[in-house]
Amino acid sequence: MANYTKQVEEAADSVVSLIDKAQETAASVVSTVSEAVAEYVPDLGLGEVLLSPADAVESSYKIGNKFIDASRRFTLGILEAVSPVSDKVFGKKAAVKSAPKSVSA
């Protein structure tokens, strides 16, 4: 089973690498177009009342990661709760990474 996991991780790494390359290309194109268009956009000064785009992205990911972490804790808690059954199906307890004591964390 470890070989299967390794193959899946290698495939995921390859896909992520392709996505990174495509995104780098897209960002380069957007940068070129943005530089050309910027001279036609008036200076609105909205930075005084709105988050900067980068701050909005950072804040969104920070919040999103809280939901992902909560979901991970819940899922690991459920796996621990069904372990009496899954142990009989899969054999000795599979190592669950940092299974929580409580799902309400």
N, C-alpha and C positions, 0 to 999 in steps of 0.2 A: 504494500500500500504506500510505502514511503516513496517508491519509484513513481507511482501515479501522481502523488503530491508534487514531486520534483518536476515532472513533466508539465503539470498545470501551472506551476509557478514560472517555469521557463517560457511557456506560451504567453502567460500574462505579461511577463517582462518584455517579450518581443512586441506585443500589441501596444503596451505603454510606450515603448521606444518609437514605434511608428506614429502614435498619437502625438508624442512630443515633437517629432520632426514636422508633422503637418501643422501643428499649432505654432511652431516657430516661423514657418513659412507664412501662415495666415497673419501673424503679428507683424511680420515684416511688410506685408502688403498694406495692412491697415495703417502702419506707421507712415508709409510713403503717401498714401491718400490723405491721411490726417495732416501731414505737413503741407500738402498742396491746398487743402481746404481751410486751414487755420487762418490764413490771411483774410478770408472773407467773413469770419465769425466775429461779431462784436464782443468786447470785453464786458461781461455782465456782472462780474463780481459776486456770484452766488456762493462762493466759498465761505462767505461770512455767515450764511444762514443754513447751508447744507453740508453734509459730510462730503469729503472728497471721494471720488470714485474708489480710490485705493482703500480708504478707511471703511467705506461701505462694504467692500468685498471682504476685508479682514474681519469686520464685525459679523457679517453673515456666516462666514466659515466657522468662526468661533462659536456662534450659536448653533449652527448645524452640527458641529462636532459634539456638542452637549447632547443632542438628540441621538446621535450615533452611539455615543458612550452609554447612554441610558438604555438603548436598545440592546447593546452588547451585554450589559449586566443582566437585563431581563432574560435574554436568550440563554445565557450561561446558567442563570437560576433555574430556568425551565429544564435545561439539560440535566442539571443536578437533581431536580425533582423527579425526573423520569428514569434516573439511573438504576433503580431496582429492576426495571424492565429492560432497559438498554444493556445493562450488564449481562443479562441472560442471553440477549440476542447477539451481542458483539463480543462476549467474553469479559475478562477482567476489565475493570474501569479503564476507559481510555482517558489519557491525561487531558483534563479540561483546564485551560490556562486561566488561572486566578478566578475560579468560580466564587461568586460572592456568597457571603453568609446570608444576605437578605437582598431581595429584588427591589426593595423600596428605597435604595440608596440614591 
